[in-house]
């Protein structure tokens, strides 16, 4: 769950300076959330199966 929140924060943080150069490119950086959310979802499911999830 921490990775899920961190990924959102990192992508947002990256999109802010990019927006100064190109607002359209900054919007496209949000697509990085798709693989990040998929990855964090797999990690959470794996942790739940092994019993180490909170």
N, C-alpha and C positions, 0 to 999 in steps of 0.2 A: 504494500500500500504506500510505503514511503517513496518507492521508485515512481509510482504513478503520479504523486504530487510533485516530485522533483522534476520529472519529465515535462510536466506542464509549465512549471516555473522556468526551466531552462529554455524551452521553446519560446515562451513569451519574452524572456530576457534577450534572446537572440533576435527576435523580430523587431524590437524597439530600435536598435541602431540601424538595422537594415531598412527600416521605414524611412529614415532620414535620406537614404540614397534612392530607394524605390518603394513607394507604398504597395505597389502590386507585388513585388518580390516578397515583401514582408507578409502579405497575405498567404503566399504560397508556402512560406516556412511553416505555417500551421499544419500543413500536410505531414510534417515530421511526427506529429502526434499519433498518426495512425499506426506506424510500426511500434512506436513507444508504448501505446496502450495495449496493443496485441502482446508485446513482450511482457509487460507487467501483468497482464491477465494470465498468461501461461505460468509465470512465476508464482502467482498467488494460488492458482489451482494446484501446482506441484507442492507447494508448502502445505496446503490444506490436506492433501493426500498423505503426506508424510507425518502430519500431526504437529508441525512446527509453527503453524499460523496462529496468531493470537485469538 
